[in-house]
Amino acid sequence: MNDVDVLIAGAGPTGLTLACDLARRGIGCRVIEQAPGPAAGSRGFTLKPRSLEIFDDLGVAGHITEVADVQARTRFHLGAPLLFDMRVPPAPPAASRPYPNPVALPQWRTESILRERLAELGGKVEFGRRLSSFTADGDGVTATVEDADGTGPETIRARYLVGADGGRSQVRRTLGLEFSGSTAEDTRALIADVRVEGLADRDAVHLWMAGDGHILVARPTPHMDSWQVVASLQQDPGGQWPQPSLDTLQRAVIERTGRRDIRLTDPSWLSVWRYNLRMVDTYRAGRVLLAGDAAHVHSPFGAHGMNTGIQDAYNLGWKLAWVLQGISHEGLLDTYQTERLPVARAVLADSDRRFSAATPPRAVRPMLKFVIKSFLARQQRRDRNDRPTYRDSPLTAHVADRRGRLRAGDIAPDGLVQTVNGAARMFDVFRGPHATLLTFGTGPTSELRQAVSGLEDHLHTHNVILADRADSVGPTTLIDPTGRLFRAYGAREGTLVVVRPDGYIGLIAHRQTSSALHDYCHRIGIRPPRAQGEPGAG
């Protein structure tokens, strides 16, 4: 029997993000994938700003942005006529938000970059291996893994099993968890990666809505000569669905566009999508956890699927590591569901609303030209701010007035600072497996230093000061040259901020008290020693 800390079933973006996060924290994990090799299809096509921030922490954001594009132009057709050509200028990067725009990148490329990063961290994906069965107990999971052809069974003993194995999750089915929701049997679409001839404007996403309400979308693949083409399908009079083929897709193009000069060739991937809106009501069953599509599936409208899975994995990674390393207790894992399940509910609702807007009833279609452009523009701008918060989480403490816009449970803003080693970003300060304690203005008091004594490996402390105090710079001092960081955090003299390992603010307190820090550390499962003289000390 082979032992490992974490066994991950599924090597899509969710499983790969989790594997990278665990590997850089020194947690032993194995990633098994039933498919014989890397997926070829574009599938998920959009990475949102929060996912890019996660990839920044994992060390791959630069590679992603080099090969991705910001697609800010949409050409919308009602049948053959062009209704509008819409451009939403990309938001400029700012010190507090270096990744302000969603970017277009096919899923296979995202997965490739994550696999390369995992290899750099000493990990790999075991392709052609499937989880055939498992049993769980109070100490871990015993799993049987077979080669895809059913040979070579291996028994693996893992302290935790994570099912990131998609909408048909074997892990979820073995647990017997209900996947509640609905499947629209009369709603299907054909998706393919193809070459497109005769369609100009490669900097735009093209959308056609036919008179019968069926849609066609053509999206250019960044820095390649292929496109992702999506066409809704319709049954014939006998109730039969058309064969999923290039010919079927070509006919849909002619019917929806009214043009015969647009030709599709060289398909590299083709798949049928069915409308499912489903989710579980629990993300954890003892030593087994679910993430990504194994826990929630929905329409592609809103580009939520891949991003929600990436963010599931990032929320779970540091919690699994802290429990496995003995930094925190196992109850920390319960907050994974507490924080992520409400996000999934909101995502499903938003995805369904967008799907309904994209497929309106025939009676309202004549009104589309008056509302659809502004609707799409609002959605694009909204996607820039698609950054879930955890303000109601048990890991959140706001011991301060609520006048500022930033609250505990929000994502910690980036920003430029000066250190003894030169210029740096706050994301550089946060990067890594640790939490971060920021003290603003006044340096840590002796009481506070005693409170964090023994936690230095898990809680890195930095003092943020304004430039006029730069004569007191030390190795953990961060100089805020313009005061923007103070303003971004709503900080004043003596403010304390704890930033979790996943970049979320756990604590904001406007007074330097070891009791506020002690109480917060208790929330996340670690206890600094009390200072002498505090209640309960000695």
Number of C-alpha atoms within 10 A of each C-alpha: 9 10 16 15 20 26 26 27 27 29 28 26 26 29 31 28 27 29 32 29 27 27 22 18 18 13 19 18 23 20 22 24 24 20 15 13 11 16 16 15 19 21 22 19 23 24 24 23 22 24 23 24 22 20 21 19 20 19 16 18 17 11 14 21 15 9 15 21 19 18 22 20 19 21 19 24 21 21 22 17 11 14 16 14 14 17 13 14 12 16 14 10 11 12 15 18 15 18 22 21 26 27 22 23 24 23 21 19 18 23 21 16 18 26 23 15 22 23 14 13 17 13 21 20 21 19 18 17 25 24 23 16 14 19 14 19 11 8 12 18 23 22 22 17 22 20 20 17 10 12 10 10 15 15 15 18 23 24 21 23 27 25 26 32 28 24 18 13 17 20 24 25 12 12 15 9 16 13 20 12 14 12 13 10 9 12 14 18 19 23 26 26 27 23 19 20 13 10 11 9 11 16 16 19 20 21 23 24 20 18 15 11 17 20 24 25 20 24 21 26 22 19 11 9 12 21 23 24 23 24 26 20 24 16 12 9 7 6 9 9 13 14 12 16 15 19 13 14 25 16 13 22 24 15 17 24 22 14 13 12 11 15 16 21 14 11 16 13 16 22 15 16 18 18 19 21 19 23 24 19 16 16 25 16 13 17 20 24 24 29 29 27 23 28 28 28 25 28 22 19 16 20 19 23 25 23 23 24 29 25 25 27 28 25 24 25 25 24 25 23 22 24 16 17 13 12 16 21 16 17 13 19 23 16 18 22 20 17 20 23 20 14 18 24 16 12 22 24 14 17 22 20 14 18 17 12 15 16 14 13 11 10 7 8 17 10 9 14 14 10 9 17 18 12 13 18 16 12 13 17 17 12 17 17 14 15 14 18 17 21 18 12 16 16 24 23 23 19 15 16 10 11 8 12 9 18 26 28 25 19 21 24 18 21 19 21 25 19 19 13 7 7 11 16 18 17 19 13 18 21 19 18 22 22 25 24 22 23 29 27 19 15 19 21 14 10 18 20 14 17 21 24 14 13 18 12 10 16 21 18 21 19 21 28 26 18 16 10 12 16 7 10 17 12 10 15 21 28 26 22 15 12 15 16 24 18 12 16 20 17 22 16 16 20 22 26 25 27 24 24 24 24 25 23 30 31 25 28 22 20 16 21 17 23 16 20 24 19 16 22 20 14 18 21 18 18 19 17 16 20 20 12 9 11 9 8 9 9
